[in-house]
Amino acid sequence: MFDLSFDSDGRLCSLCADGMEFANTGSSRLFTVQLRDFAGNPVRLSREDFTQCRVGESSGFWELTFSGVKLLPQISVKLSVRCDGEESRWSLEVFLDREELAVEWMSFPEVPLLRPPASTFLLPYAEGTMVSDLEKRQNVSYFSCREASYPLTGVSNFYPGPAAMQFEALCNPGGSGLYFGVEDRLHSPKTIDFMPDGADGFYPFIQHFTGGAAKTGYDTIIRGFHGNWQDAAEIYRDYLEKNDLLPAKLADRAPQWLMEHPVLLIYPVKGYGIDHGDMSFNEFYPYDRALPVIGKYRELWKHPLMPLLIHWEGTAPWAPPYVWPPAGGVEMLQNFIDRMHAEGNRVGLYCSGIGWTQQSMIDRSYDRRREFEEKELINEVCRGPHGEAFALVCNGPSSQRIGYELCPSRKFTVDTVCGQVSSAAEASVDYLQYFDQNQGCTSPLCYEEKHGHGRLPDHRQTRAMQNLLANAREAAGKMVLGCENAAAEPYMDVCMLNDLRSHLAWGAAGYPVPLYPYLYHEYVAGFSGNGVCLHAWIDFSKTPFFLQWFLAWNFANGNLLSLVLKNDGRIHWHWGLRWEVTEPDQEKLQTMIGNLCALQRGAAKDALSRGRMIKTPEIKCSGRDFIDTDNCRTTLPSLISAAWQVDGREELLLVNYNDTEEKAVVTFPAERSGIIRHGDETEEFTAEVLTVAIPPLNAVLIGFK
């Protein structure tokens, strides 16, 4: 049961869901509206700026009209809320009698709510992030709640981008939770986040860019649910499926090699693990010098591999948009690719997105300023509300480059991307992570009306990126395309394999949950990523098993495994870490990866390649402490569990990332029968409570009858 009410001043006085009262009556906030005048100047108004409110209610439909802004008396705002006992639907409309003003964005519903004790917040950031301490995240984390503005930072809960889906949730141990969803089928730019509000309060911060329109044209939902984050995800999945908002199944459009889940080996051919300093060719160049390492792991794991090369560009590392030709020439790379294909392996290349590089800060000899002036490329880059042009993502004197962001609406951008993509495809590259630095395949915000997308951001910018991707797909042929972070919903169809960033959840003062594969595993693939910057948040000396956990977590949740290599082909913690830093325990990692690869090729292949994630049963096991760089600890289960549905059958995967045997006690809602599989051994069971022993650095698959 869901119900809410307002008082005569338009304050929320009750919001009850699943028998729990959530309203924080000590706050009057409800919305924020940002306007822009024709010169690009912002005018921001919140609920507190309106001195008058007219409240109407009839049969669960509330209409609140706010007026009386002292300096802008012509402006009024109407908030409409429809409550049917199960959910509430919210819309906001701004009435302007000023031609010089237009709505840039509106944040609503900023309903003031209470945090139940020990509650957690599910964010759509980094493929699924759980945060318990909003204040810590806001005050300490680089990934704090922030409004989206020009230029984008790449680290906020911006959709479609680093936030891949349009919902979030409050969960609490008692089971009574709140779901916040947006039903925007045009995928307009927005921020989907939570903001702390006093010692025990919070409010959803959902920032809707409208492109100047006075209202959004879609509903924002608040409803109650009972359960955990998976139950909230089921609400959103039901919305997606009922409205046919997902692409074709991955198994119906992906090449066969992708469905076989090769292990990705990530390494540079220039430099020694970081993006600055010595950029001389290393032991992996010429490309064929990596063959002994690749052959060793192929023999050890009996599994297909895919080298994914970094710093291979013949231009400069991370200097978008140009990457081609490769260092050493096309023939040298082509010979390496041919060798890989002959041995049943694949080859992928890292790229750097749709930015424009004036000068590389990694290789100072790379300078495009003359071309920029001669071709008047200032007309192709994204501009801010005052006509300014600059960028933040991987940009600046101490970063990878100095430059701008190219606008995806421009023909120059489309032609440039397609030219680079087609060159790689002609060389038989299997995978091109072209849209690096476009986190989630983000379309940068642009206010240049001459680009054809309007003078204020809205769904047309998303549509421009979709058009760019459609052209890139045609240029790619059979080559698979991808981006940094998981591809957001409107971009999943083209970006079929993506460089996941679940580890960023630790940087947001939280920890990762597999929200993205839970919703989309049937439709899009991801690999465990290169883990860049992870050492900034996790203390490896106090959490030496972290990489074992990280790979086990990704494997259980259906993601391809990826490993960053250092000198001598040893497995390193992550990218962006010098090779002289001591690596993790090699024997444990190699043993675990071999065991997991065997399971992926065998009994778990169908589920992990094309299955649908479903809610896991209750599982009890011991816990392990993860220590961050502030010496704070997070206790997580000593086993990774994931439930799958494939071809009408259900399976439960339990992965042990520890070097000792671990036991799981699985409690089912009712008695169940099935088969426990470990390697070639099987054991039948019938039980309501099942105790299972999982060998060290290995996994067990439970299939149900």
LINMO-V855347 format. One record per residue. RES is the residue in three letters. PSI is psi in radians with two decimals (* if undefined). Layout:
# LINMO-V855347
RES/PSI + RES/PSI
This chain:
# LINMO-V855347
MET/2.35 + PHE/2.33 + ASP/2.65 + LEU/2.86 + SER/2.78 + PHE/2.70 + ASP/-3.08 + SER/-0.26 + ASP/0.10 + GLY/0.28 + ARG/2.49 + LEU/2.08 + CYS/-0.18 + SER/2.41 + LEU/1.84 + CYS/2.26 + ALA/2.34 + ASP/0.64 + GLY/0.13 + MET/2.39 + GLU/2.22 + PHE/-0.24 + ALA/2.35 + ASN/1.66 + THR/-0.06 + GLY/0.00 + SER/2.55 + SER/0.03 + ARG/2.58 + LEU/-0.58 + PHE/2.82 + THR/2.43 + VAL/2.29 + GLN/2.17 + LEU/2.79 + ARG/2.39 + ASP/3.08 + PHE/-0.29 + ALA/0.00 + GLY/0.09 + ASN/2.39 + PRO/2.57 + VAL/2.04 + ARG/2.32 + LEU/2.35 + SER/3.05 + ARG/-0.65 + GLU/-0.30 + ASP/-0.22 + PHE/2.13 + THR/-0.21 + GLN/2.56 + CYS/2.30 + ARG/2.17 + VAL/2.23 + GLY/2.51 + GLU/2.39 + SER/2.04 + SER/0.82 + GLY/0.06 + PHE/2.09 + TRP/2.42 + GLU/2.00 + LEU/2.09 + THR/2.12 + PHE/2.40 + SER/-3.05 + GLY/0.55 + VAL/2.17 + LYS/-0.84 + LEU/-0.25 + LEU/1.19 + PRO/-0.29 + GLN/-0.21 + ILE/2.38 + SER/2.78 + VAL/2.34 + LYS/2.10 + LEU/2.13 + SER/2.33 + VAL/2.17 + ARG/2.17 + CYS/2.15 + ASP/0.23 + GLY/-0.26 + GLU/-0.63 + GLU/2.93 + SER/2.46 + ARG/2.22 + TRP/2.46 + SER/2.70 + LEU/2.40 + GLU/2.37 + VAL/2.28 + PHE/2.04 + LEU/2.29 + ASP/0.68 + ARG/1.88 + GLU/-0.42 + GLU/-0.10 + LEU/2.54 + ALA/2.68 + VAL/2.11 + GLU/-0.93 + TRP/2.82 + MET/2.40 + SER/2.00 + PHE/2.78 + PRO/2.07 + GLU/1.00 + VAL/2.24 + PRO/2.14 + LEU/2.77 + LEU/2.56 + ARG/2.04 + PRO/2.67 + PRO/2.40 + ALA/0.38 + SER/2.79 + THR/2.75 + PHE/2.18 + LEU/2.06 + LEU/2.59 + PRO/0.08 + TYR/2.54 + ALA/0.74 + GLU/0.15 + GLY/1.90 + THR/2.31 + MET/2.21 + VAL/2.30 + SER/-0.48 + ASP/1.65 + LEU/-0.61 + GLU/-0.75 + LYS/-0.78 + ARG/-0.73 + GLN/-0.60 + ASN/-0.42 + VAL/-0.64 + SER/2.46 + TYR/-0.40 + PHE/0.81 + SER/2.93 + CYS/2.20 + ARG/2.61 + GLU/2.61 + ALA/2.40 + SER/2.90 + TYR/2.38 + PRO/2.67 + LEU/2.57 + THR/-0.43 + GLY/-0.03 + VAL/0.17 + SER/3.08 + ASN/0.97 + PHE/2.31 + TYR/2.46 + PRO/2.08 + GLY/-2.15 + PRO/-0.54 + ALA/2.04 + ALA/-0.34 + MET/2.93 + GLN/0.92 + PHE/2.88 + GLU/3.03 + ALA/2.65 + LEU/2.24 + CYS/2.58 + ASN/2.71 + PRO/-0.48 + GLY/-0.23 + GLY/-0.34 + SER/2.01 + GLY/2.99 + LEU/2.35 + TYR/2.32 + PHE/1.98 + GLY/2.72 + VAL/2.21 + GLU/1.15 + ASP/1.76 + ARG/-0.21 + LEU/-0.08 + HIS/0.85 + SER/2.66 + PRO/2.49 + LYS/2.88 + THR/2.38 + ILE/1.86 + ASP/3.14 + PHE/2.56 + MET/2.32 + PRO/2.61 + ASP/1.45 + GLY/-3.11 + ALA/-0.60 + ASP/0.34 + GLY/2.96 + PHE/2.93 + TYR/2.61 + PRO/2.33 + PHE/1.74 + ILE/1.80 + GLN/1.99 + HIS/2.03 + PHE/2.25 + THR/-0.08 + GLY/0.38 + GLY/-0.22 + ALA/2.62 + ALA/-0.21 + LYS/2.94 + THR/-0.59 + GLY/0.14 + TYR/2.91 + ASP/2.59 + THR/2.35 + ILE/2.41 + ILE/2.23 + ARG/2.81 + GLY/2.78 + PHE/2.91 + HIS/2.20 + GLY/-2.58 + ASN/-2.87 + TRP/-0.49 + GLN/-0.59 + ASP/-0.65 + ALA/-0.72 + ALA/-0.60 + GLU/-0.61 + ILE/-0.80 + TYR/-0.72 + ARG/-0.68 + ASP/-0.72 + TYR/-0.81 + LEU/-0.79 + GLU/-0.67 + LYS/-0.47 + ASN/0.21 + ASP/0.95 + LEU/0.34 + LEU/2.65 + PRO/3.14 + ALA/2.72 + LYS/2.51 + LEU/-0.68 + ALA/-0.35 + ASP/-0.16 + ARG/-0.13 + ALA/2.66 + PRO/2.72 + GLN/-0.62 + TRP/-0.57 + LEU/-0.63 + MET/-0.25 + GLU/-0.03 + HIS/1.11 + PRO/2.67 + VAL/2.27 + LEU/2.30 + LEU/1.90 + ILE/2.15 + TYR/2.70 + PRO/2.76 + VAL/-0.16 + LYS/2.46 + GLY/-3.11 + TYR/0.82 + GLY/-0.22 + ILE/3.00 + ASP/0.10 + HIS/2.98 + GLY/-2.52 + ASP/2.03 + MET/0.54 + SER/2.78 + PHE/2.47 + ASN/-2.87 + GLU/-0.17 + PHE/0.20 + TYR/2.45 + PRO/2.84 + TYR/-0.64 + ASP/-0.29 + ARG/-0.22 + ALA/-0.13 + LEU/-0.73 + PRO/-0.72 + VAL/-0.82 + ILE/-0.75 + GLY/-0.66 + LYS/-0.82 + TYR/-0.56 + ARG/-0.75 + GLU/-0.68 + LEU/-0.75 + TRP/-0.17 + LYS/0.74 + HIS/2.53 + PRO/2.57 + LEU/2.81 + MET/1.75 + PRO/2.32 + LEU/1.83 + LEU/2.44 + ILE/2.61 + HIS/0.66 + TRP/-0.24 + GLU/2.52 + GLY/-0.05 + THR/-1.53 + ALA/2.63 + PRO/2.37 + TRP/0.80 + ALA/1.27 + PRO/2.73 + PRO/-0.09 + TYR/2.30 + VAL/-0.42 + TRP/2.54 + PRO/2.94 + PRO/2.73 + ALA/2.34 + GLY/-0.17 + GLY/2.83 + VAL/-0.70 + GLU/-0.72 + MET/-0.78 + LEU/-0.70 + GLN/-0.70 + ASN/-0.70 + PHE/-0.76 + ILE/-0.74 + ASP/-0.72 + ARG/-0.75 + MET/-0.81 + HIS/-0.67 + ALA/-0.48 + GLU/0.14 + GLY/0.27 + ASN/3.07 + ARG/2.97 + VAL/2.34 + GLY/2.80 + LEU/2.37 + TYR/2.46 + CYS/-2.70 + SER/0.40 + GLY/-2.86 + ILE/0.42 + GLY/3.01 + TRP/2.24 + THR/2.04 + GLN/-0.82 + GLN/2.40 + SER/2.38 + MET/-0.08 + ILE/-0.82 + ASP/1.69 + ARG/-0.26 + SER/-0.28 + TYR/1.95 + ASP/2.11 + ARG/0.31 + ARG/-0.65 + ARG/-0.79 + GLU/-0.70 + PHE/-0.75 + GLU/-0.79 + GLU/-0.66 + LYS/0.04 + GLU/0.84 + LEU/-0.09 + ILE/-0.43 + ASN/-0.15 + GLU/-0.16 + VAL/2.77 + CYS/2.42 + ARG/2.66 + GLY/-3.13 + PRO/-0.36 + HIS/0.25 + GLY/0.05 + GLU/2.74 + ALA/1.97 + PHE/2.97 + ALA/2.76 + LEU/-0.57 + VAL/2.03 + CYS/0.67 + ASN/2.36 + GLY/2.89 + PRO/-0.51 + SER/0.16 + SER/-2.71 + GLN/-0.51 + ARG/2.94 + ILE/2.18 + GLY/-2.60 + TYR/-3.07 + GLU/2.27 + LEU/2.47 + CYS/2.19 + PRO/-0.20 + SER/-0.28 + ARG/2.44 + LYS/-0.64 + PHE/-0.75 + THR/-0.83 + VAL/-0.83 + ASP/-0.69 + THR/-0.83 + VAL/-0.83 + CYS/-0.60 + GLY/-0.75 + GLN/-0.74 + VAL/-0.79 + SER/-0.57 + SER/-0.76 + ALA/-0.69 + ALA/-0.67 + GLU/-0.44 + ALA/0.17 + SER/0.40 + VAL/2.41 + ASP/-0.62 + TYR/2.29 + LEU/1.92 + GLN/1.25 + TYR/-0.64 + PHE/0.77 + ASP/2.59 + GLN/-0.25 + ASN/1.34 + GLN/2.17 + GLY/0.19 + CYS/0.57 + THR/2.42 + SER/2.10 + PRO/2.64 + LEU/2.41 + CYS/2.36 + TYR/0.21 + GLU/1.82 + GLU/-0.47 + LYS/-0.26 + HIS/-0.17 + GLY/0.09 + HIS/0.25 + GLY/2.87 + ARG/-0.15 + LEU/2.51 + PRO/2.46 + ASP/-2.79 + HIS/-0.31 + ARG/-0.47 + GLN/-0.63 + THR/-0.76 + ARG/-0.62 + ALA/-0.72 + MET/-0.66 + GLN/-0.68 + ASN/-0.73 + LEU/-0.78 + LEU/-0.68 + ALA/-0.72 + ASN/-0.67 + ALA/-0.68 + ARG/-0.72 + GLU/-0.68 + ALA/-0.50 + ALA/-0.41 + GLY/-2.12 + LYS/-0.18 + MET/2.40 + VAL/2.40 + LEU/2.71 + GLY/3.13 + CYS/3.01 + GLU/2.42 + ASN/2.93 + ALA/2.43 + ALA/2.31 + ALA/2.85 + GLU/-0.90 + PRO/-0.10 + TYR/0.00 + MET/-0.53 + ASP/-0.71 + VAL/-0.80 + CYS/1.55 + MET/-0.40 + LEU/2.14 + ASN/2.68 + ASP/1.63 + LEU/2.67 + ARG/0.67 + SER/-0.43 + HIS/-0.32 + LEU/-0.28 + ALA/-0.59 + TRP/-0.60 + GLY/-0.30 + ALA/0.36 + ALA/0.58 + GLY/-2.68 + TYR/2.73 + PRO/2.55 + VAL/2.62 + PRO/0.99 + LEU/-0.75 + TYR/-0.94 + PRO/-0.50 + TYR/-0.71 + LEU/-0.65 + TYR/0.08 + HIS/-0.56 + GLU/-0.26 + TYR/-0.33 + VAL/2.61 + ALA/2.79 + GLY/2.72 + PHE/2.79 + SER/-0.15 + GLY/3.11 + ASN/0.00 + GLY/0.40 + VAL/2.36 + CYS/0.10 + LEU/-0.57 + HIS/-0.27 + ALA/-0.29 + TRP/-0.52 + ILE/2.29 + ASP/1.79 + PHE/-0.49 + SER/-0.51 + LYS/-0.16 + THR/1.12 + PRO/-0.26 + PHE/0.11 + PHE/-0.81 + LEU/-0.56 + GLN/-0.80 + TRP/-0.79 + PHE/-0.79 + LEU/-0.68 + ALA/-0.72 + TRP/-0.81 + ASN/-0.70 + PHE/-0.87 + ALA/-0.55 + ASN/0.28 + GLY/0.14 + ASN/2.60 + LEU/2.54 + LEU/2.44 + SER/2.49 + LEU/2.37 + VAL/2.24 + LEU/2.57 + LYS/-2.83 + ASN/2.59 + ASP/0.27 + GLY/0.29 + ARG/2.57 + ILE/2.20 + HIS/2.97 + TRP/-0.80 + HIS/3.04 + TRP/2.69 + GLY/0.30 + LEU/2.23 + ARG/2.57 + TRP/-0.46 + GLU/-0.21 + VAL/2.35 + THR/2.30 + GLU/2.91 + PRO/3.05 + ASP/1.98 + GLN/-0.75 + GLU/-0.77 + LYS/-0.79 + LEU/-0.78 + GLN/-0.68 + THR/-0.83 + MET/-0.77 + ILE/-0.72 + GLY/-0.77 + ASN/-0.73 + LEU/-0.68 + CYS/-0.69 + ALA/-0.69 + LEU/-0.65 + GLN/-0.66 + ARG/-0.41 + GLY/-2.02 + ALA/-0.51 + ALA/0.08 + LYS/-0.84 + ASP/-0.80 + ALA/-0.82 + LEU/-0.41 + SER/-0.67 + ARG/0.28 + GLY/3.01 + ARG/2.17 + MET/2.42 + ILE/2.99 + LYS/2.36 + THR/2.60 + PRO/3.06 + GLU/2.21 + ILE/2.24 + LYS/2.37 + CYS/3.11 + SER/3.04 + GLY/2.87 + ARG/2.56 + ASP/2.25 + PHE/2.15 + ILE/2.21 + ASP/3.13 + THR/-0.16 + ASP/0.17 + ASN/0.41 + CYS/2.59 + ARG/2.52 + THR/2.19 + THR/2.13 + LEU/2.78 + PRO/2.60 + SER/-0.05 + LEU/2.55 + ILE/2.25 + SER/2.52 + ALA/2.36 + ALA/2.46 + TRP/2.67 + GLN/2.20 + VAL/2.32 + ASP/0.67 + GLY/0.02 + ARG/2.75 + GLU/2.52 + GLU/2.61 + LEU/2.18 + LEU/2.25 + LEU/2.10 + VAL/2.27 + ASN/1.92 + TYR/0.04 + ASN/2.85 + ASP/0.30 + THR/2.75 + GLU/2.46 + GLU/2.56 + LYS/2.48 + ALA/2.40 + VAL/1.94 + VAL/2.15 + THR/2.10 + PHE/2.72 + PRO/-0.49 + ALA/2.95 + GLU/2.36 + ARG/2.71 + SER/2.66 + GLY/-2.84 + ILE/2.30 + ILE/2.20 + ARG/2.22 + HIS/1.90 + GLY/-2.24 + ASP/-0.04 + GLU/2.48 + THR/2.66 + GLU/2.19 + GLU/2.67 + PHE/2.71 + THR/2.05 + ALA/2.74 + GLU/-0.50 + VAL/2.11 + LEU/2.25 + THR/2.18 + VAL/2.34 + ALA/2.24 + ILE/2.13 + PRO/2.78 + PRO/2.48 + LEU/0.72 + ASN/-3.04 + ALA/2.77 + VAL/2.40 + LEU/2.18 + ILE/2.07 + GLY/2.38 + PHE/2.51 + LYS/*
